[in-house]
Amino acid sequence: MPDFENDNISIDVDEYLMSCSTREMKELIEWLREEGEIPLVSTGDQEPEWINADWRESLLKLMHKKHLLTVEEENLILKISGRLV
C-alpha cells in the first residue's frame, strides 16, 4: 500500500487510492471482499451458476447507476426487494 510518513495527517480517500498501484488496488479489493464490504458478485469471480450474463449486467447497472433512477423506479425496486426478505 502507499507509504505515508506521518500518522497524524488527514489523507483524502481519493488521494490514497490514486497512490495505489494496480497490484495494491487488487489487494485492497480482495481484503474488502474478505471483510464482507464488497459483495462477491461485484468482483466478477466465483459467481453462483444461476447468474447468467444478462442478469449480472442488469444487477451491476442497478448497483452502479442508482443515481439515474427516478424516485418511482427506485421505490419499485425497493418494494420488490422488500417482498423477498
Buried (B, 14 or more C-beta within 10 A) or exposed (E): EEEEEEEEEEEEEEEEEEEBEEEEEEEBBEEEBEEEEBEEBBEEEEBEEEEEEEEBEEBEEBEEEEEEEEEEEEEEEEEEEEEEE
